[in-house]
Amino acid sequence: MPPDVVPHLSPQEAVERLEEVLAHAWMVRTFLKHAEEIQGCPDMLAVPRTLFDTIRAVEPARQRGDLAAYLRRLQGKLAKLRRITQYYSEHYARFSPHTNYAMAALSLRG
């Protein structure tokens, strides 16, 4: 299948895949929350904060098994997620060249 073709997923399959993506995002959030290098930069601190807010926003729908609400809620958060992903990817190296920061950028884009 060409890389620009997205297979049709059922709501259940979509939520299962998104949970995997959000699990990576949660680990990035945890790493950045404790990263001393970014503590003085409000823009960079917005990254773990936005990840936390996004993941917690879909949690009630996931717990209820309300797939439509989960997908709708997450869709409403996509613009912010894209913004922080782009910001982080473009700026992480100025805080640290460490592999952990580069891998966090890849995880957010994945």
C-alpha positions as CSV (number, residue, x, y, z in Angstrom):
1,M,0.0,0.0,0.0
2,P,1.4,3.5,-0.9
3,P,2.5,5.5,2.2
4,D,0.0,8.2,1.5
5,V,-3.0,5.8,1.6
6,V,-4.5,5.3,5.0
7,P,-6.5,2.1,5.5
8,H,-10.0,2.4,6.8
9,L,-10.2,1.5,10.4
10,S,-13.2,0.8,12.5
11,P,-13.7,3.2,15.5
12,Q,-12.5,0.3,17.8
13,E,-9.4,-0.2,15.7
14,A,-8.7,3.6,15.5
15,V,-9.0,3.9,19.3
16,E,-6.7,0.9,19.9
17,R,-4.1,2.5,17.5
18,L,-4.4,5.9,19.1
19,E,-3.9,4.4,22.6
20,E,-0.6,3.1,21.4
21,V,0.4,6.5,20.0
22,L,-0.8,8.2,23.2
23,A,1.3,5.8,25.3
24,H,4.4,7.0,23.5
25,A,3.2,10.6,24.1
26,W,2.8,9.9,27.8
27,M,6.3,8.6,28.1
28,V,7.6,11.7,26.2
29,R,5.6,13.9,28.6
30,T,7.1,12.1,31.6
31,F,10.6,12.5,30.3
32,L,10.1,16.2,29.6
33,K,8.4,16.9,32.8
34,H,11.5,15.9,34.7
35,A,14.1,17.3,32.2
36,E,16.0,20.0,34.0
37,E,17.2,21.5,30.7
38,I,13.8,22.8,29.7
39,Q,12.5,24.1,33.1
40,G,13.3,27.7,32.3
41,C,11.5,27.8,28.9
42,P,7.7,28.3,29.1
43,D,7.3,27.4,25.4
44,M,9.1,24.1,25.9
45,L,7.1,23.4,29.1
46,A,3.9,23.7,27.1
47,V,4.9,20.4,25.4
48,P,4.4,18.1,28.4
49,R,1.5,20.2,29.7
50,T,-0.3,19.8,26.3
51,L,0.4,16.1,26.2
52,F,-1.0,15.7,29.7
53,D,-4.1,17.7,28.9
54,T,-4.8,15.8,25.7
55,I,-4.4,12.3,27.2
56,R,-6.5,13.2,30.2
57,A,-9.2,14.7,28.0
58,V,-9.9,11.4,26.3
59,E,-9.6,9.3,29.4
60,P,-13.2,9.5,30.6
61,A,-14.5,8.5,27.2
62,R,-12.1,5.6,27.1
63,Q,-13.1,4.4,30.5
64,R,-16.8,4.5,29.5
65,G,-16.0,2.8,26.2
66,D,-17.5,5.7,24.3
67,L,-15.5,5.5,21.1
68,A,-17.3,8.3,19.3
69,A,-16.7,10.7,22.2
70,Y,-13.1,9.6,22.4
71,L,-12.4,10.2,18.7
72,R,-14.3,13.5,18.8
73,R,-12.4,14.8,21.8
74,L,-9.1,13.8,20.4
75,Q,-9.9,15.4,17.1
76,G,-10.5,18.6,18.9
77,K,-7.0,18.4,20.4
78,L,-5.1,17.6,17.1
79,A,-4.2,21.2,16.2
80,K,-2.5,21.8,19.5
81,L,-0.7,18.4,19.3
82,R,0.6,19.2,15.9
83,R,1.8,22.7,17.0
84,I,3.7,21.3,20.0
85,T,5.1,18.5,18.0
86,Q,6.4,20.9,15.4
87,Y,7.7,23.3,18.1
88,Y,9.5,20.5,20.0
89,S,11.0,19.0,16.8
90,E,12.4,22.3,15.7
91,H,13.8,23.4,19.1
92,Y,14.8,20.4,21.2
93,A,18.4,20.5,20.1
94,R,19.0,23.9,21.6
95,F,18.3,22.4,25.0
96,S,20.3,19.1,24.6
97,P,21.8,17.1,21.7
98,H,21.2,13.9,23.8
99,T,19.6,11.0,22.0
100,N,16.7,11.0,24.5
101,Y,15.6,14.4,23.1
102,A,15.8,13.2,19.5
103,M,13.9,10.0,20.2
104,A,11.2,12.0,22.0
105,A,10.8,14.0,18.8
106,L,10.5,10.9,16.8
107,S,7.9,9.5,19.2
108,L,5.8,12.6,19.0
109,R,5.9,12.5,15.2
110,G,5.1,8.8,15.1
